[in-house]
Amino acid sequence: MAASVKGSAFVSVQADVLRLIDEGRIDVEEVDAGLTEKDRGLLDTLITPVSWVPIASYARCLELLARAESPEDPIAYLRHRGREAGKRLLGGAYQGFAQASGGLDLKGVQIFTGIARMIYDFMKWDTRAGASGVVEIVISEARDYPDAALHAAEGFLELFGELTSGQRPQIESSRPNPHTVLIRVTPC
């Protein structure tokens, strides 16, 4: 089975790609160049929140949106999308997770990684306390985790921190090797 993401993460991406096509802000040539035939088929498929969508298709759709909506700063755009996804998910099915957290200390970040484990069907998410209140998330088996999805996760984590502590944390991520992602969360 291919590495996948829950439909709850994909449905807004699907809707936004279709909206931009309908508005004429993305033309058919761009869609054909940026998406595979399978990706384009997913755009016309009913995706439910519990469906699984290939992570590669999700990434290509995110990248297409970032190029169309914010070519000057695609990372800021993807982080903003992550924040918006956080508002939807933490206001709905995952609301109890934010309420259970007291902020972005080790326990709060562990709650966040619990959400991530439910959204992705691959990767291992671990947390560890670092110096000066910094919490690190180590994502292993992350070879298929696209940077576009990582930037969206950064925005989601920022929002999670704001909702649980009232302050925006500093989020920094790196990929020390192709199979590992490190996210450093510094509460403000």
VOVEX-596490 format. One record per atom (N, C-alpha, C): residue in one letter; x, y negated, z negated. Coordinates in pm, whole numbers, plus 50000, padded with zeros to 5 digits. Layout:
N
AXYZ;...
end
This chain:
188
M500845011850000;M500005000050000;M500884987650000;A500514977750079;A501274965250087;A501064957049961;A502064949149925;A501944939949811;A500764930749838;S499924928949735;S498664921749755;S498374911949642;V497444902949673;V496954892949578;V495434894349573;K494854891349457;K493394892249442;K492684882349534;G491524886349578;G490694877649660;G490364864549592;S490314864449459;S490024851949386;S491054841249417;A492284845149451;A493314835549489;A493224832049638;F492704841049718;F492704839149863;F491484831349915;V490344832249849;V489114826749907;V489204811749933;S489854804249846;S489954789749871;S490914786849987;V491954794950001;V492884793550113;V492144796450243;Q491384807150244;Q490584810950360;Q489634799550397;A488904794350298;A487934783550323;A488624771050378;D489794767650324;D490484755550368;D491044757050509;V491564768650544;V492034770750681;V490854769450778;L489744775850746;L488574775150833;L488044760750844;R488064753550732;R487614739450733;R488504731050825;L489814732750816;L490714724950901;L490564728551049;I490274741151076;I490014745251215;I488724738451263;D487654739051182;D486374732851219;D486514717751239;E487344711251157;E487544696851168;E488494693051281;G489114702951345;G490054700351452;G491424695651403;R491704697551275;R492994693351220;R494074703951239;I493654716151268;I494564726851309;I493994732251439;D494824732751542;D494304738051668;D494604752951681;V493974758951777;V494064773451797;V495504777851820;E496284769851893;E497684773451918;E498474774151787;E498224764651695;E498904764951564;E498524777351485;V497244780651487;V496764792451416;V497394804951476;D497414805851610;D498014817451676;D499504818551648;A500194807051641;A501634807151617;A501974810251471;G501114805751378;G501424807251236;G500864819551169;L499864825651231;L499204837151168;L499244849251260;T499314861051201;T499254873351280;T497794876151315;E497604885951401;E496234890051435;E495484894751311;K496174902151224;K495544906851100;K495154895051010;D496024884951000;D495714872950921;D494464866150976;R494424864551106;R493264857851168;R491994865951143;G492104879151142;G490944887551110;G490464885450968;L491384883150876;L490994880550737;L490214867550722;L490474858050810;L489744845450804;L488254847350829;D487914857750905;D486514860450939;D485904871750858;T486594875850752;T486154887050669;T485604881750536;L484544888050488;L484034884450356;L485034889550252;I485644880350181;I486604883650077;I485934880749943;T485884890649857;T485294888749724;T486424886149624;P486104880949507;P487144878549407;P487924891049366;V487314902749379;V488004915049339;V488654922349457;S488544916849576;S489224922649693;S490734920949677;W491484928849750;W492934927249757;W493284922949897;V494154912649907;V494584907150035;V496104908450042;P496654912550156;P498104913450165;P498784900150130;I499794900750045;I500474888550001;I501114881350120;A501564888750221;A502174882350338;A501144873850413;S499904878650423;S498834870950489;S498514858450408;Y498424860050277;Y498184848750187;Y499274838250206;A500524842550210;A501644833250224;A501584825750357;R501334832950466;R501284826250597;R500154816050603;C499004819250541;C497894809650538;C498254797450452;L498904799750337;L499354788450254;L500334779650330;E501284785850399;E502284778250475;E501634770250587;L500644776150654;L499914769050759;L499214756850700;L498564758450585;L497894747250520;L498884736450480;A500004740350422;A501004730550378;A501544722450497;R501794729150610;R502274721950729;R501224712250781;A499954716450777;A498884708050830;A498514696650735;E498484699350605;E497984689550510;E499074680550451;S500304685450445;S501344677550380;S502724680950437;P502944678150565;P504234681750623;P505414674450557;E505154663050497;E506234655450434;E506644661050298;D505764668250229;D506104673950097;D505294686650071;P505634697450141;P504844709750127;P504894715649985;I505994714049913;I506074719649778;I505104712649684;A505034699349691;A504064692049608;A502644696249642;Y502384698249771;Y501064702749814;Y500734716349755;L501684725749761;L501444739249709;L501264738949558;R502024730749488;R501854729449342;R500454723849311;H500024714149390;H498684708649371;H497614719349394;R497794727649495;R496854738649520;R496814747949400;G497974750749341;G498024759249223;G497264753149106;R497384740149089;R496634733248983;R495134734549008;E494714732649133;E493294733749166;E492794747949145;A493604757749181;A493234771749157;A493104774349008;G494004768548931;G493934769848786;G492634764248730;K492204752948782;K490934747048737;K489774756448764;R489784762548883;R488694771848917;R488734784248829;L489904790448820;L490014803148747;L489904801348596;L490524790948543;L490494789048398;L489164783048351;G488384778148444;G487044773448412;G486014784448432;G486454795948478;G485534806948508;G485984819748443;A486344829248527;A486624842848481;A487754843748379;Y488714834648386;Y489884835548298;Y489864825048186;Q488714818948160;Q488594808248062;Q489074812547923;G488774824547883;G489164829347751;G490664829747730;F491414831447839;F492874831847826;F493414818347781;A492954807747842;A493434794447803;A493014791147661;Q491814795147623;Q491334792347488;Q492114800047383;A492644811847419;A493384820047323;A494794814947299;S495274806547386;S496644801747377;S496704788947294;G497794787447224;G498024775147147;G498964765647217;G499274768047341;G500204759747416;G501124768547499;L502254763047535;L503184770747616;L504394775147536;D504134780147418;D505164787247344;D505234801347401;L505984809947337;L506134823547390;L504784830447406;K503904829247306;K502574835747315;K501774830047431;G501774816947447;G501024810647556;G501514814947693;V502834815847709;V503384820147837;V503084834947861;Q503064842847755;Q502684856947770;Q501234858147817;I500384849447769;I498984849547816;I498934845947964;F499704835848005;F499774832148146;F500244844148231;T501294851148185;T501794862448263;T500774873848267;G499924874648165;G498824884448169;G497864881548283;I497584868748304;I496734864848417;I497424868548549;A498714865448559;A499464868448682;A499434883348713;R499544891548609;R499524906148631;R498194910748689;M497114903448660;M495804907148714;M495614902048857;I496344891648895;I496174885549026;I497014892549133;Y498184897549093;Y499094904249187;Y499174919149153;D499254927649256;D499334942149231;D500764947349243;F501714938549242;F503124942349248;F503864932749155;M505094934949132;M505964926849046;M505744930148899;K506784927948823;K506724929248678;K507004915548619;W506164911248529;W506274898048466;W506654900048320;D507784894748282;D508234895448143;D508554881348094;T508424879347964;T508734866447905;T509784868247796;R510544857547776;R511514857647668;R511714843347620;A511974842047490;A512234828947431;A513664824847461;G513824812347501;G515154806947524;G515474796547418;A516524789247437;A516944778947341;A516044766647351;S515924759447240;S515224746547234;S513774747247279;G513084758047251;G511674759247284;G511384763247428;V512424764947508;V512234769147647;V511784783747648;V510834786747734;V510394800547753;V510694804147898;E511234816047916;E511574820648050;E510644831948092;I510234831248216;I509474842048278;I510414848648378;V510594861448364;V511424869048457;V510484877948537;I510454875648668;I509614883548757;I510534892748835;S510404905648811;S511224915348883;S510364922448988;E511044929549076;E510384936049189;E509634925649274;A510244913849286;A509604902249349;A510074899649491;R510644909549556;R511134907849693;R510034902649786;D508804907249767;D507694903249854;D506964890849806;Y507424884949696;Y506754873149640;Y507214860749718;P506324855049799;P506734843849884;P506874830849805;D507784822449852;D507994809649785;D506714801249782;A505894802049885;A504644794349887;A503774798149768;A503664811049740;A502874815549624;A503544811649494;L504874811949490;L505604807849369;L505334793149338;H505364784649438;H505104770349414;H503674768149366;A502734775749420;A501354774849370;A501284779549225;A502024790049190;A502044794849051;A502644784348958;E503634776849006;E504204766148925;E503134755848889;G502314752048987;G501244742548961;G500194748148866;F499864760848883;F498914767548793;F499464767148650;L500754770248634;L501384770348503;L501424756348441;E501664746248521;E501614732348472;E500234729348415;L499194732648492;L497834730048445;L497534738048319;F497934750448316;F497724759048199;F498334752348076;G499544747048091;G500194740147981;G499434727847937;E498944720148031;E498164708147998;E496874711747925;L496194722147973;L494944726047910;L495144731447769;T496254738147746;T496454744747618;T497214736147517;S497984726247564;S498774718147470;S498534703147484;G497864699147592;G497614685047614;G498774677847681;Q499844684947712;Q501004678747776;Q501444687047896;R502004680147996;R502484687148115;R503894692348088;P504094705348099;P505434710948079;P506314708648201;Q507594709948184;Q508524709848296;Q508684724348343;I508484726648471;I508564740148528;I509674740148633;E510644749048616;E511714750648713;E511814765348750;S511934768048878;S512064782148919;S513284783949008;S513784796049007;S514914799549093;S514784814349128;R515544818049228;R515574832049272;R517034836449268;P517474841749151;P518884845649139;P519314856749235;N518354864849279;N518614874949381;N517284877649452;P517294884649564;P516054886349640;P514924893549565;H515244900749460;H514244908649389;H513794902349258;T514354890849221;T514064884949091;T513774870049103;V512734865649030;V512404851549018;V512494847948870;L513094836548842;L513174831548706;L512444818348699;I511494817348607;I510764804848585;I511074800248444;R511564787948432;R511854782048300;R510754772048268;V510144773848152;V509054765248107;V509554757247987;T509614744148003;T510054735447894;T508864727047851;P508304729847733;P507194721547685;P507674707247661;C506824697547687;C507174683547666;C506634678547534;
end
